[in-house]
């Protein structure tokens, strides 16, 4: 769970904690599962939408249209995280089922 109360799924590729030569406990949990899901999803969104972007605007604008509505890469990022959140919710539901 992130500091903002969003289920981030925990670390995507956790590394166990270790003690460095100075005796300090170290560990690196890497990116969250939520970030990993969103990163994979946005590549699919980009492939889907880049064709629209190139054909709608000739590839000259950061904004393009999807179903006649303005759409930006910020919208694509938000969509990616919304899908990632749905994936985490489905995962949690499946894990809690008897």
C-alpha positions as CSV (number, residue, x, y, z in Angstrom):
1,X,0.0,0.0,0.0
2,X,1.4,3.4,-1.0
3,X,1.6,6.4,1.3
4,X,-1.5,7.8,-0.6
5,X,-3.6,4.7,0.3
6,X,-3.4,3.3,-3.2
7,X,-2.9,-0.5,-3.5
8,X,0.4,-0.6,-5.4
9,X,0.7,-4.4,-5.3
10,X,4.0,-4.2,-3.5
11,X,7.3,-4.6,-5.2
12,X,7.3,-6.0,-8.7
13,X,10.8,-7.6,-8.5
14,X,11.7,-7.6,-4.8
15,X,15.3,-8.1,-3.7
16,X,15.9,-9.3,-0.2
17,X,17.4,-7.0,2.4
18,X,21.1,-7.4,3.1
19,X,23.7,-6.1,5.4
20,X,26.4,-4.0,3.6
21,X,30.1,-4.0,4.7
22,X,29.4,-1.0,7.0
23,X,26.8,-3.0,8.9
24,X,23.8,-1.1,7.5
25,X,20.7,-2.9,6.5
26,X,20.0,-2.3,2.8
27,X,17.3,-3.4,0.4
28,X,15.8,-2.4,-2.8
29,X,12.3,-3.2,-3.6
30,X,12.3,-1.7,-7.1
31,X,9.2,-0.5,-8.8
32,X,5.8,-1.4,-7.6
33,X,3.6,-3.9,-9.3
34,X,1.2,-1.1,-10.1
35,X,4.0,0.8,-11.9
36,X,5.0,-2.3,-13.8
37,X,1.5,-3.0,-14.9
38,X,1.0,0.6,-16.0
39,X,4.3,0.6,-17.9
40,X,3.3,-2.4,-19.9
41,X,-0.2,-1.1,-20.5
42,X,0.9,2.3,-21.8
43,X,3.0,0.6,-24.5
44,X,-0.1,-1.1,-25.8
45,X,-2.0,2.1,-25.6
46,X,0.8,3.9,-27.4
47,X,0.7,1.3,-30.2
48,X,-3.1,1.6,-30.4
49,X,-3.1,5.3,-30.4
50,X,0.0,6.2,-32.2
51,X,-1.7,5.0,-35.4
52,X,-4.6,7.4,-34.7
53,X,-2.1,10.2,-33.8
54,X,-0.1,9.8,-37.0
55,X,-3.2,9.6,-39.2
56,X,-5.2,12.3,-37.4
57,X,-2.5,14.9,-37.0
58,X,0.2,13.9,-39.4
59,X,2.4,13.3,-36.3
60,X,2.9,17.0,-35.6
61,X,1.0,17.4,-32.3
62,X,1.2,16.0,-28.8
63,X,-2.5,15.9,-28.7
64,X,-4.7,13.8,-31.0
65,X,-8.3,12.6,-31.1
66,X,-9.9,9.4,-30.0
67,X,-13.5,9.1,-31.0
68,X,-13.6,12.8,-31.8
69,X,-12.4,13.8,-28.4
70,X,-9.1,15.5,-27.5
71,X,-6.6,13.0,-26.1
72,X,-3.0,13.5,-24.8
73,X,-0.2,11.3,-23.5
74,X,-1.2,12.4,-20.0
75,X,-4.7,10.9,-20.7
76,X,-2.9,7.7,-21.9
77,X,-0.9,7.6,-18.6
78,X,-4.0,8.1,-16.5
79,X,-5.8,5.3,-18.5
80,X,-2.8,3.0,-17.9
81,X,-2.9,3.5,-14.1
82,X,-6.7,3.0,-14.1
83,X,-6.3,-0.3,-15.9
84,X,-3.4,-1.2,-13.5
85,X,-5.7,-0.4,-10.5
86,X,-8.4,-2.7,-12.0
87,X,-5.9,-5.5,-12.5
88,X,-4.7,-5.1,-8.8
89,X,-8.3,-5.1,-7.6
90,X,-9.1,-8.3,-9.6
91,X,-5.9,-9.9,-8.2
92,X,-6.9,-9.0,-4.6
93,X,-10.4,-10.3,-5.2
94,X,-9.1,-13.6,-6.6
95,X,-6.7,-14.0,-3.7
96,X,-9.4,-13.4,-1.1
97,X,-11.8,-15.9,-2.7
98,X,-12.2,-19.2,-0.9
